Amino acid sequence: MRKKEEEEKTLEEDKEADEVLALMKDNIVIQAKNLVKDYHIGEFIVRAVDDVSLIIRNGEFIVIRGPSGAGKTTLLNLIGGLDSPEKNKGTIYEHGVKISNMEEESLATFRLINSGFIFQNYNLISTLTAEENVMFPMNLAGVVFKQARGLAVKLLKRLGLGERREHLPFQLSAGEQQRVAIARALANDPPVILADEPTANLDKKSAEIIRDLFKDLKALGKTIIIATHDDYLIELADRIIDFEDAKIINEEVISHKKSE
């Protein structure tokens, strides 16, 4: 019996290894299969993601759009490793690594290097200055203080916040806080950027700075997955995914032809 179990385990491991090689060969950064995510609210179960499968290739700019409450944020959290699918209900590979069943400590380390998250509500640490918030993920990654501080200042200046770097979050406008959050997401130069409505409810100046930054990130070949209704950001998309009632209802590939 034990020998049979070992053989089955070996076969499963070989199958996973073949899948990983296939993903790398096809330039696939993220592969999600049959994802299901439920939330328990009192006696009710709300299905936020219902049997969703998705492939994202290196350098793609993906826009996820849909009505409020459709499950877009939950989907972003799943494919970025901030949340896990229901047990035995979905698998996620990122950069050839199966993250859907990772232990939280290992997953946190993986996210730190591979993914940058931009949250709709900013999620800044209230007791840290703008500069310290941007330095925080670099400190966790072991970047030396002088280098981390230099990179933080450079990022904040790029986002028009060079003169605001010593301010605490409550001293900053909503647009400025979002720009700090974006600088923090870029701090470890992650290959994948995930953003949840990054320009929603912002002043015109902040929205324009953020839009231009995403255009630059696209040009740099970053893989970007963004939930948004911003027409300018949607124009940058290589693929638009319409998400409604916890499901992907349509996908549209966009052709960006240069005018002659």
Secondary structure, DSSP 8 states (H G I E B T S, - for coil): -HHHHHHHHHHHHHHHHHHHHHHHHTTEEEEEEEEEEEEEETTEEEEEEEEEEEEEETT-EEEEE--TTSSHHHHHHHHTTSS--STTS-EEEETTEE-TT--HHHHHHHHHHHEEEE-TT----TTS-HHHHHHHHHHHTT--HHHHHHHHHHHHHHTT-GGGTT--GGGS-HHHHHHHHHHHHHTT--SEEEEESTTTT--HHHHHHHHHHHHHHHHTT-EEEEE---HHHHHT-SEEEEEETTEEEEEEE-------
